[in-house]
């Protein structure tokens, strides 16, 4: 039994213009929030800065 850690969090994606934070909203909260996901540009092309920003946003949302 082993663990596998990815280089970047599951809610962090790279696009051609930089990194994007994307987190799906649970079905029971979609009507309340009015969206299916939170999606924000992290305004950086640096992975280290993107990880920090994405984790900060994720902890705030959760």
CHARMM internal coordinates of N, CA and C (Angstrom, degrees):
IC EDIT
DIST 1 N 1 CA 1.4458
DIST 1 CA 1 C 1.5138
ANGL 1 N 1 CA 1 C 107.99
DIST 1 C 2 N 1.3057
ANGL 1 CA 1 C 2 N 116.02
DIHE 1 N 1 CA 1 C 2 N 120.26
DIST 2 N 2 CA 1.4485
ANGL 1 C 2 N 2 CA 120.31
DIHE 1 CA 1 C 2 N 2 CA -179.10
DIST 2 CA 2 C 1.5102
ANGL 2 N 2 CA 2 C 111.15
DIHE 1 C 2 N 2 CA 2 C -132.69
DIST 2 C 3 N 1.2861
ANGL 2 CA 2 C 3 N 114.73
DIHE 2 N 2 CA 2 C 3 N 165.23
DIST 3 N 3 CA 1.4474
ANGL 2 C 3 N 3 CA 121.08
DIHE 2 CA 2 C 3 N 3 CA 179.11
DIST 3 CA 3 C 1.5116
ANGL 3 N 3 CA 3 C 109.31
DIHE 2 C 3 N 3 CA 3 C -112.02
DIST 3 C 4 N 1.3059
ANGL 3 CA 3 C 4 N 115.03
DIHE 3 N 3 CA 3 C 4 N 147.31
DIST 4 N 4 CA 1.4584
ANGL 3 C 4 N 4 CA 120.05
DIHE 3 CA 3 C 4 N 4 CA 178.13
DIST 4 CA 4 C 1.5237
ANGL 4 N 4 CA 4 C 108.48
DIHE 3 C 4 N 4 CA 4 C -124.51
DIST 4 C 5 N 1.2976
ANGL 4 CA 4 C 5 N 116.10
DIHE 4 N 4 CA 4 C 5 N 122.60
DIST 5 N 5 CA 1.4537
ANGL 4 C 5 N 5 CA 121.07
DIHE 4 CA 4 C 5 N 5 CA 178.84
DIST 5 CA 5 C 1.5163
ANGL 5 N 5 CA 5 C 109.09
DIHE 4 C 5 N 5 CA 5 C -109.52
DIST 5 C 6 N 1.3287
ANGL 5 CA 5 C 6 N 115.59
DIHE 5 N 5 CA 5 C 6 N 131.12
DIST 6 N 6 CA 1.4585
ANGL 5 C 6 N 6 CA 118.77
DIHE 5 CA 5 C 6 N 6 CA 178.54
DIST 6 CA 6 C 1.5240
ANGL 6 N 6 CA 6 C 108.95
DIHE 5 C 6 N 6 CA 6 C -84.12
DIST 6 C 7 N 1.3030
ANGL 6 CA 6 C 7 N 116.10
DIHE 6 N 6 CA 6 C 7 N 163.30
DIST 7 N 7 CA 1.4598
ANGL 6 C 7 N 7 CA 121.53
DIHE 6 CA 6 C 7 N 7 CA -178.29
DIST 7 CA 7 C 1.5194
ANGL 7 N 7 CA 7 C 111.87
DIHE 6 C 7 N 7 CA 7 C -70.37
DIST 7 C 8 N 1.3127
ANGL 7 CA 7 C 8 N 116.92
DIHE 7 N 7 CA 7 C 8 N -24.28
DIST 8 N 8 CA 1.4540
ANGL 7 C 8 N 8 CA 119.79
DIHE 7 CA 7 C 8 N 8 CA -179.80
DIST 8 CA 8 C 1.5217
ANGL 8 N 8 CA 8 C 110.07
DIHE 7 C 8 N 8 CA 8 C -136.83
DIST 8 C 9 N 1.3302
ANGL 8 CA 8 C 9 N 116.91
DIHE 8 N 8 CA 8 C 9 N 152.06
DIST 9 N 9 CA 1.4601
ANGL 8 C 9 N 9 CA 120.41
DIHE 8 CA 8 C 9 N 9 CA -179.80
DIST 9 CA 9 C 1.5242
ANGL 9 N 9 CA 9 C 112.14
DIHE 8 C 9 N 9 CA 9 C -60.55
DIST 9 C 10 N 1.3321
ANGL 9 CA 9 C 10 N 116.66
DIHE 9 N 9 CA 9 C 10 N 157.55
DIST 10 N 10 CA 1.4655
ANGL 9 C 10 N 10 CA 122.19
DIHE 9 CA 9 C 10 N 10 CA -176.77
DIST 10 CA 10 C 1.5252
ANGL 10 N 10 CA 10 C 112.44
DIHE 9 C 10 N 10 CA 10 C -64.29
DIST 10 C 11 N 1.3149
ANGL 10 CA 10 C 11 N 117.84
DIHE 10 N 10 CA 10 C 11 N -22.25
DIST 11 N 11 CA 1.4678
ANGL 10 C 11 N 11 CA 120.84
DIHE 10 CA 10 C 11 N 11 CA -177.46
DIST 11 CA 11 C 1.5217
ANGL 11 N 11 CA 11 C 112.41
DIHE 10 C 11 N 11 CA 11 C -96.33
DIST 11 C 12 N 1.3118
ANGL 11 CA 11 C 12 N 117.77
DIHE 11 N 11 CA 11 C 12 N 11.93
DIST 12 N 12 CA 1.4604
ANGL 11 C 12 N 12 CA 122.90
DIHE 11 CA 11 C 12 N 12 CA -179.14
DIST 12 CA 12 C 1.5233
ANGL 12 N 12 CA 12 C 109.30
DIHE 11 C 12 N 12 CA 12 C -114.08
DIST 12 C 13 N 1.3307
ANGL 12 CA 12 C 13 N 116.15
DIHE 12 N 12 CA 12 C 13 N 122.51
DIST 13 N 13 CA 1.4614
ANGL 12 C 13 N 13 CA 121.70
DIHE 12 CA 12 C 13 N 13 CA -178.96
DIST 13 CA 13 C 1.5188
ANGL 13 N 13 CA 13 C 110.33
DIHE 12 C 13 N 13 CA 13 C -127.15
DIST 13 C 14 N 1.3109
ANGL 13 CA 13 C 14 N 115.69
DIHE 13 N 13 CA 13 C 14 N 147.27
DIST 14 N 14 CA 1.4585
ANGL 13 C 14 N 14 CA 120.57
DIHE 13 CA 13 C 14 N 14 CA 178.25
DIST 14 CA 14 C 1.5241
ANGL 14 N 14 CA 14 C 109.75
DIHE 13 C 14 N 14 CA 14 C -102.38
DIST 14 C 15 N 1.3228
ANGL 14 CA 14 C 15 N 115.38
DIHE 14 N 14 CA 14 C 15 N 132.77
DIST 15 N 15 CA 1.4597
ANGL 14 C 15 N 15 CA 120.84
DIHE 14 CA 14 C 15 N 15 CA 174.71
DIST 15 CA 15 C 1.5250
ANGL 15 N 15 CA 15 C 107.64
DIHE 14 C 15 N 15 CA 15 C -118.36
DIST 15 C 16 N 1.3010
ANGL 15 CA 15 C 16 N 116.46
DIHE 15 N 15 CA 15 C 16 N 179.84
DIST 16 N 16 CA 1.4608
ANGL 15 C 16 N 16 CA 119.49
DIHE 15 CA 15 C 16 N 16 CA -179.35
DIST 16 CA 16 C 1.5268
ANGL 16 N 16 CA 16 C 112.15
DIHE 15 C 16 N 16 CA 16 C -67.51
DIST 16 C 17 N 1.3376
ANGL 16 CA 16 C 17 N 117.00
DIHE 16 N 16 CA 16 C 17 N -22.47
DIST 17 N 17 CA 1.4655
ANGL 16 C 17 N 17 CA 119.83
DIHE 16 CA 16 C 17 N 17 CA -178.20
DIST 17 CA 17 C 1.5245
ANGL 17 N 17 CA 17 C 113.33
DIHE 16 C 17 N 17 CA 17 C -99.69
DIST 17 C 18 N 1.3220
ANGL 17 CA 17 C 18 N 118.35
DIHE 17 N 17 CA 17 C 18 N -4.48
DIST 18 N 18 CA 1.4576
ANGL 17 C 18 N 18 CA 121.17
DIHE 17 CA 17 C 18 N 18 CA -179.86
DIST 18 CA 18 C 1.5159
ANGL 18 N 18 CA 18 C 110.83
DIHE 17 C 18 N 18 CA 18 C 146.27
DIST 18 C 19 N 1.3200
ANGL 18 CA 18 C 19 N 116.88
DIHE 18 N 18 CA 18 C 19 N -154.50
DIST 19 N 19 CA 1.4603
ANGL 18 C 19 N 19 CA 121.45
DIHE 18 CA 18 C 19 N 19 CA -177.96
DIST 19 CA 19 C 1.5214
ANGL 19 N 19 CA 19 C 111.31
DIHE 18 C 19 N 19 CA 19 C -102.01
DIST 19 C 20 N 1.3257
ANGL 19 CA 19 C 20 N 114.78
DIHE 19 N 19 CA 19 C 20 N 149.16
DIST 20 N 20 CA 1.4620
ANGL 19 C 20 N 20 CA 122.67
DIHE 19 CA 19 C 20 N 20 CA -177.36
DIST 20 CA 20 C 1.5279
ANGL 20 N 20 CA 20 C 109.02
DIHE 19 C 20 N 20 CA 20 C -128.58
DIST 20 C 21 N 1.3232
ANGL 20 CA 20 C 21 N 115.64
DIHE 20 N 20 CA 20 C 21 N 138.12
DIST 21 N 21 CA 1.4542
ANGL 20 C 21 N 21 CA 122.25
DIHE 20 CA 20 C 21 N 21 CA 173.15
DIST 21 CA 21 C 1.5188
ANGL 21 N 21 CA 21 C 107.35
DIHE 20 C 21 N 21 CA 21 C -95.21
DIST 21 C 22 N 1.3243
ANGL 21 CA 21 C 22 N 117.70
DIHE 21 N 21 CA 21 C 22 N 130.17
DIST 22 N 22 CA 1.4553
ANGL 21 C 22 N 22 CA 121.93
DIHE 21 CA 21 C 22 N 22 CA 179.12
DIST 22 CA 22 C 1.5145
ANGL 22 N 22 CA 22 C 109.04
DIHE 21 C 22 N 22 CA 22 C -143.06
DIST 22 C 23 N 1.3388
ANGL 22 CA 22 C 23 N 116.33
DIHE 22 N 22 CA 22 C 23 N 124.47
DIST 23 N 23 CA 1.4562
ANGL 22 C 23 N 23 CA 121.52
DIHE 22 CA 22 C 23 N 23 CA -179.24
DIST 23 CA 23 C 1.5238
ANGL 23 N 23 CA 23 C 108.72
DIHE 22 C 23 N 23 CA 23 C -136.74
DIST 23 C 24 N 1.3356
ANGL 23 CA 23 C 24 N 116.52
DIHE 23 N 23 CA 23 C 24 N 123.78
DIST 24 N 24 CA 1.4651
ANGL 23 C 24 N 24 CA 120.99
DIHE 23 CA 23 C 24 N 24 CA 179.56
DIST 24 CA 24 C 1.5144
ANGL 24 N 24 CA 24 C 110.67
DIHE 23 C 24 N 24 CA 24 C -70.05
DIST 24 C 25 N 1.3183
ANGL 24 CA 24 C 25 N 115.62
DIHE 24 N 24 CA 24 C 25 N 145.07
DIST 25 N 25 CA 1.4565
ANGL 24 C 25 N 25 CA 122.01
DIHE 24 CA 24 C 25 N 25 CA 177.37
DIST 25 CA 25 C 1.5216
ANGL 25 N 25 CA 25 C 107.83
DIHE 24 C 25 N 25 CA 25 C -95.44
DIST 25 C 26 N 1.3350
ANGL 25 CA 25 C 26 N 118.64
DIHE 25 N 25 CA 25 C 26 N 133.63
DIST 26 N 26 CA 1.4714
ANGL 25 C 26 N 26 CA 120.66
DIHE 25 CA 25 C 26 N 26 CA 178.69
DIST 26 CA 26 C 1.5275
ANGL 26 N 26 CA 26 C 111.90
DIHE 25 C 26 N 26 CA 26 C -58.26
DIST 26 C 27 N 1.3162
ANGL 26 CA 26 C 27 N 115.93
DIHE 26 N 26 CA 26 C 27 N 149.23
DIST 27 N 27 CA 1.4727
ANGL 26 C 27 N 27 CA 121.99
DIHE 26 CA 26 C 27 N 27 CA -176.67
DIST 27 CA 27 C 1.5203
ANGL 27 N 27 CA 27 C 112.56
DIHE 26 C 27 N 27 CA 27 C -54.92
DIST 27 C 28 N 1.3201
ANGL 27 CA 27 C 28 N 117.59
DIHE 27 N 27 CA 27 C 28 N -40.94
DIST 28 N 28 CA 1.4609
ANGL 27 C 28 N 28 CA 120.03
DIHE 27 CA 27 C 28 N 28 CA -176.58
DIST 28 CA 28 C 1.5288
ANGL 28 N 28 CA 28 C 112.98
DIHE 27 C 28 N 28 CA 28 C -70.72
DIST 28 C 29 N 1.3270
ANGL 28 CA 28 C 29 N 118.09
DIHE 28 N 28 CA 28 C 29 N -13.94
DIST 29 N 29 CA 1.4675
ANGL 28 C 29 N 29 CA 121.15
DIHE 28 CA 28 C 29 N 29 CA 179.21
DIST 29 CA 29 C 1.5262
ANGL 29 N 29 CA 29 C 113.63
DIHE 28 C 29 N 29 CA 29 C -105.23
DIST 29 C 30 N 1.3245
ANGL 29 CA 29 C 30 N 117.86
DIHE 29 N 29 CA 29 C 30 N -6.68
DIST 30 N 30 CA 1.4638
ANGL 29 C 30 N 30 CA 121.19
DIHE 29 CA 29 C 30 N 30 CA -176.98
DIST 30 CA 30 C 1.5228
ANGL 30 N 30 CA 30 C 112.75
DIHE 29 C 30 N 30 CA 30 C -59.67
DIST 30 C 31 N 1.3107
ANGL 30 CA 30 C 31 N 117.71
DIHE 30 N 30 CA 30 C 31 N -41.50
DIST 31 N 31 CA 1.4732
ANGL 30 C 31 N 31 CA 121.06
DIHE 30 CA 30 C 31 N 31 CA -179.92
DIST 31 CA 31 C 1.5228
ANGL 31 N 31 CA 31 C 110.77
DIHE 30 C 31 N 31 CA 31 C -66.05
DIST 31 C 32 N 1.3106
ANGL 31 CA 31 C 32 N 117.09
DIHE 31 N 31 CA 31 C 32 N -37.14
DIST 32 N 32 CA 1.4576
ANGL 31 C 32 N 32 CA 121.74
DIHE 31 CA 31 C 32 N 32 CA -179.91
DIST 32 CA 32 C 1.5256
ANGL 32 N 32 CA 32 C 112.21
DIHE 31 C 32 N 32 CA 32 C -70.23
DIST 32 C 33 N 1.3325
ANGL 32 CA 32 C 33 N 115.98
DIHE 32 N 32 CA 32 C 33 N -43.09
DIST 33 N 33 CA 1.4642
ANGL 32 C 33 N 33 CA 121.73
DIHE 32 CA 32 C 33 N 33 CA -177.33
DIST 33 CA 33 C 1.5221
ANGL 33 N 33 CA 33 C 111.66
DIHE 32 C 33 N 33 CA 33 C -82.05
DIST 33 C 34 N 1.3243
ANGL 33 CA 33 C 34 N 117.36
DIHE 33 N 33 CA 33 C 34 N -36.56
DIST 34 N 34 CA 1.4552
ANGL 33 C 34 N 34 CA 121.43
DIHE 33 CA 33 C 34 N 34 CA -179.43
DIST 34 CA 34 C 1.5179
ANGL 34 N 34 CA 34 C 113.93
DIHE 33 C 34 N 34 CA 34 C 85.47
DIST 34 C 35 N 1.3126
ANGL 34 CA 34 C 35 N 117.10
DIHE 34 N 34 CA 34 C 35 N 14.79
DIST 35 N 35 CA 1.4665
ANGL 34 C 35 N 35 CA 123.04
DIHE 34 CA 34 C 35 N 35 CA 179.08
DIST 35 CA 35 C 1.5242
ANGL 35 N 35 CA 35 C 108.98
DIHE 34 C 35 N 35 CA 35 C -138.22
DIST 35 C 36 N 1.3283
ANGL 35 CA 35 C 36 N 115.84
DIHE 35 N 35 CA 35 C 36 N 164.41
DIST 36 N 36 CA 1.4581
ANGL 35 C 36 N 36 CA 119.68
DIHE 35 CA 35 C 36 N 36 CA 174.79
DIST 36 CA 36 C 1.5240
ANGL 36 N 36 CA 36 C 111.23
DIHE 35 C 36 N 36 CA 36 C -100.78
DIST 36 C 37 N 1.3300
ANGL 36 CA 36 C 37 N 116.99
DIHE 36 N 36 CA 36 C 37 N -18.40
DIST 37 N 37 CA 1.4612
ANGL 36 C 37 N 37 CA 120.54
DIHE 36 CA 36 C 37 N 37 CA 177.22
DIST 37 CA 37 C 1.5241
ANGL 37 N 37 CA 37 C 110.54
DIHE 36 C 37 N 37 CA 37 C -158.05
DIST 37 C 38 N 1.3187
ANGL 37 CA 37 C 38 N 114.79
DIHE 37 N 37 CA 37 C 38 N 155.28
DIST 38 N 38 CA 1.4570
ANGL 37 C 38 N 38 CA 121.28
DIHE 37 CA 37 C 38 N 38 CA 170.08
DIST 38 CA 38 C 1.5202
ANGL 38 N 38 CA 38 C 105.84
DIHE 37 C 38 N 38 CA 38 C -92.19
DIST 38 C 39 N 1.3169
ANGL 38 CA 38 C 39 N 117.21
DIHE 38 N 38 CA 38 C 39 N 129.03
DIST 39 N 39 CA 1.4618
ANGL 38 C 39 N 39 CA 121.10
DIHE 38 CA 38 C 39 N 39 CA -178.97
DIST 39 CA 39 C 1.5179
ANGL 39 N 39 CA 39 C 108.37
DIHE 38 C 39 N 39 CA 39 C -140.67
DIST 39 C 40 N 1.3295
ANGL 39 CA 39 C 40 N 115.76
DIHE 39 N 39 CA 39 C 40 N 119.69
DIST 40 N 40 CA 1.4600
ANGL 39 C 40 N 40 CA 121.42
DIHE 39 CA 39 C 40 N 40 CA -177.27
DIST 40 CA 40 C 1.5188
ANGL 40 N 40 CA 40 C 110.35
DIHE 39 C 40 N 40 CA 40 C -137.21
DIST 40 C 41 N 1.3169
ANGL 40 CA 40 C 41 N 116.10
DIHE 40 N 40 CA 40 C 41 N 142.21
DIST 41 N 41 CA 1.4509
ANGL 40 C 41 N 41 CA 121.16
DIHE 40 CA 40 C 41 N 41 CA 172.42
DIST 41 CA 41 C 1.5196
ANGL 41 N 41 CA 41 C 107.41
DIHE 40 C 41 N 41 CA 41 C -76.50
DIST 41 C 42 N 1.3241
ANGL 41 CA 41 C 42 N 117.06
DIHE 41 N 41 CA 41 C 42 N 135.59
DIST 42 N 42 CA 1.4579
ANGL 41 C 42 N 42 CA 121.07
DIHE 41 CA 41 C 42 N 42 CA 179.40
DIST 42 CA 42 C 1.5253
ANGL 42 N 42 CA 42 C 111.60
DIHE 41 C 42 N 42 CA 42 C -89.16
DIST 42 C 43 N 1.3207
ANGL 42 CA 42 C 43 N 116.22
DIHE 42 N 42 CA 42 C 43 N -3.19
DIST 43 N 43 CA 1.4543
ANGL 42 C 43 N 43 CA 123.55
DIHE 42 CA 42 C 43 N 43 CA 175.41
DIST 43 CA 43 C 1.5337
ANGL 43 N 43 CA 43 C 113.71
DIHE 42 C 43 N 43 CA 43 C 53.75
DIST 43 C 44 N 1.3221
ANGL 43 CA 43 C 44 N 114.33
DIHE 43 N 43 CA 43 C 44 N 42.39
DIST 44 N 44 CA 1.4554
ANGL 43 C 44 N 44 CA 119.91
DIHE 43 CA 43 C 44 N 44 CA 175.94
DIST 44 CA 44 C 1.5274
ANGL 44 N 44 CA 44 C 109.85
DIHE 43 C 44 N 44 CA 44 C -153.84
DIST 44 C 45 N 1.3000
ANGL 44 CA 44 C 45 N 115.35
DIHE 44 N 44 CA 44 C 45 N 152.83
DIST 45 N 45 CA 1.4531
ANGL 44 C 45 N 45 CA 121.75
DIHE 44 CA 44 C 45 N 45 CA 175.02
DIST 45 CA 45 C 1.5155
ANGL 45 N 45 CA 45 C 110.94
DIHE 44 C 45 N 45 CA 45 C -107.99
DIST 45 C 46 N 1.3339
ANGL 45 CA 45 C 46 N 116.29
DIHE 45 N 45 CA 45 C 46 N -1.73
DIST 46 N 46 CA 1.4625
ANGL 45 C 46 N 46 CA 122.09
DIHE 45 CA 45 C 46 N 46 CA -179.05
DIST 46 CA 46 C 1.5301
ANGL 46 N 46 CA 46 C 109.87
DIHE 45 C 46 N 46 CA 46 C -91.30
DIST 46 C 47 N 1.3120
ANGL 46 CA 46 C 47 N 116.48
DIHE 46 N 46 CA 46 C 47 N 124.54
DIST 47 N 47 CA 1.4558
ANGL 46 C 47 N 47 CA 121.50
DIHE 46 CA 46 C 47 N 47 CA -176.68
DIST 47 CA 47 C 1.5276
ANGL 47 N 47 CA 47 C 111.71
DIHE 46 C 47 N 47 CA 47 C -61.16
DIST 47 C 48 N 1.2970
ANGL 47 CA 47 C 48 N 117.79
DIHE 47 N 47 CA 47 C 48 N -42.10
DIST 48 N 48 CA 1.4711
ANGL 47 C 48 N 48 CA 121.10
DIHE 47 CA 47 C 48 N 48 CA -178.02
DIST 48 CA 48 C 1.5342
ANGL 48 N 48 CA 48 C 111.31
DIHE 47 C 48 N 48 CA 48 C -60.86
DIST 48 C 49 N 1.3129
ANGL 48 CA 48 C 49 N 116.57
DIHE 48 N 48 CA 48 C 49 N -46.49
DIST 49 N 49 CA 1.4669
ANGL 48 C 49 N 49 CA 121.12
DIHE 48 CA 48 C 49 N 49 CA 178.90
DIST 49 CA 49 C 1.5284
ANGL 49 N 49 CA 49 C 110.45
DIHE 48 C 49 N 49 CA 49 C -67.06
DIST 49 C 50 N 1.3282
ANGL 49 CA 49 C 50 N 117.09
DIHE 49 N 49 CA 49 C 50 N -38.20
DIST 50 N 50 CA 1.4623
ANGL 49 C 50 N 50 CA 121.45
DIHE 49 CA 49 C 50 N 50 CA -179.85
DIST 50 CA 50 C 1.5228
ANGL 50 N 50 CA 50 C 110.72
DIHE 49 C 50 N 50 CA 50 C -64.47
DIST 50 C 51 N 1.3389
ANGL 50 CA 50 C 51 N 117.65
DIHE 50 N 50 CA 50 C 51 N -42.32
DIST 51 N 51 CA 1.4622
ANGL 50 C 51 N 51 CA 120.88
DIHE 50 CA 50 C 51 N 51 CA 177.58
DIST 51 CA 51 C 1.5236
ANGL 51 N 51 CA 51 C 111.07
DIHE 50 C 51 N 51 CA 51 C -59.54
DIST 51 C 52 N 1.3140
ANGL 51 CA 51 C 52 N 116.20
DIHE 51 N 51 CA 51 C 52 N -46.96
DIST 52 N 52 CA 1.4604
ANGL 51 C 52 N 52 CA 120.82
DIHE 51 CA 51 C 52 N 52 CA -179.63
DIST 52 CA 52 C 1.5268
ANGL 52 N 52 CA 52 C 110.89
DIHE 51 C 52 N 52 CA 52 C -60.86
DIST 52 C 53 N 1.3180
ANGL 52 CA 52 C 53 N 117.01
DIHE 52 N 52 CA 52 C 53 N -48.25
DIST 53 N 53 CA 1.4677
ANGL 52 C 53 N 53 CA 121.16
DIHE 52 CA 52 C 53 N 53 CA -179.03
DIST 53 CA 53 C 1.5135
ANGL 53 N 53 CA 53 C 112.01
DIHE 52 C 53 N 53 CA 53 C -64.41
DIST 53 C 54 N 1.3522
ANGL 53 CA 53 C 54 N 117.04
DIHE 53 N 53 CA 53 C 54 N -41.50
DIST 54 N 54 CA 1.4583
ANGL 53 C 54 N 54 CA 121.00
DIHE 53 CA 53 C 54 N 54 CA -178.96
DIST 54 CA 54 C 1.5189
ANGL 54 N 54 CA 54 C 111.03
DIHE 53 C 54 N 54 CA 54 C -65.73
DIST 54 C 55 N 1.3246
ANGL 54 CA 54 C 55 N 117.51
DIHE 54 N 54 CA 54 C 55 N -42.78
DIST 55 N 55 CA 1.4575
ANGL 54 C 55 N 55 CA 120.22
DIHE 54 CA 54 C 55 N 55 CA 178.63
DIST 55 CA 55 C 1.5185
ANGL 55 N 55 CA 55 C 111.67
DIHE 54 C 55 N 55 CA 55 C -65.76
DIST 55 C 56 N 1.3102
ANGL 55 CA 55 C 56 N 116.83
DIHE 55 N 55 CA 55 C 56 N -35.90
DIST 56 N 56 CA 1.4666
ANGL 55 C 56 N 56 CA 120.66
DIHE 55 CA 55 C 56 N 56 CA 177.30
DIST 56 CA 56 C 1.5282
ANGL 56 N 56 CA 56 C 111.20
DIHE 55 C 56 N 56 CA 56 C -64.37
DIST 56 C 57 N 1.3287
ANGL 56 CA 56 C 57 N 116.29
DIHE 56 N 56 CA 56 C 57 N -44.91
DIST 57 N 57 CA 1.4673
ANGL 56 C 57 N 57 CA 120.78
DIHE 56 CA 56 C 57 N 57 CA 178.82
DIST 57 CA 57 C 1.5260
ANGL 57 N 57 CA 57 C 110.19
DIHE 56 C 57 N 57 CA 57 C -65.18
DIST 57 C 58 N 1.3211
ANGL 57 CA 57 C 58 N 117.74
DIHE 57 N 57 CA 57 C 58 N -43.92
DIST 58 N 58 CA 1.4688
ANGL 57 C 58 N 58 CA 121.63
DIHE 57 CA 57 C 58 N 58 CA -178.96
DIST 58 CA 58 C 1.5295
ANGL 58 N 58 CA 58 C 111.24
DIHE 57 C 58 N 58 CA 58 C -61.26
DIST 58 C 59 N 1.3162
ANGL 58 CA 58 C 59 N 117.05
DIHE 58 N 58 CA 58 C 59 N -43.63
DIST 59 N 59 CA 1.4608
ANGL 58 C 59 N 59 CA 118.98
DIHE 58 CA 58 C 59 N 59 CA -179.57
DIST 59 CA 59 C 1.5331
ANGL 59 N 59 CA 59 C 110.82
DIHE 58 C 59 N 59 CA 59 C -67.59
DIST 59 C 60 N 1.3112
ANGL 59 CA 59 C 60 N 117.60
DIHE 59 N 59 CA 59 C 60 N -34.90
DIST 60 N 60 CA 1.4703
ANGL 59 C 60 N 60 CA 120.83
DIHE 59 CA 59 C 60 N 60 CA 177.71
DIST 60 CA 60 C 1.5261
ANGL 60 N 60 CA 60 C 110.92
DIHE 59 C 60 N 60 CA 60 C -66.15
DIST 60 C 61 N 1.3305
ANGL 60 CA 60 C 61 N 117.21
DIHE 60 N 60 CA 60 C 61 N -44.34
DIST 61 N 61 CA 1.4653
ANGL 60 C 61 N 61 CA 122.15
DIHE 60 CA 60 C 61 N 61 CA -178.02
DIST 61 CA 61 C 1.5308
ANGL 61 N 61 CA 61 C 110.62
DIHE 60 C 61 N 61 CA 61 C -68.13
DIST 61 C 62 N 1.3151
ANGL 61 CA 61 C 62 N 116.27
DIHE 61 N 61 CA 61 C 62 N -44.32
DIST 62 N 62 CA 1.4681
ANGL 61 C 62 N 62 CA 119.51
DIHE 61 CA 61 C 62 N 62 CA -176.29
DIST 62 CA 62 C 1.5010
ANGL 62 N 62 CA 62 C 111.16
DIHE 61 C 62 N 62 CA 62 C -73.82
END
COOR INIT
IC SEED 1 N 1 CA 1 C
IC BUILD
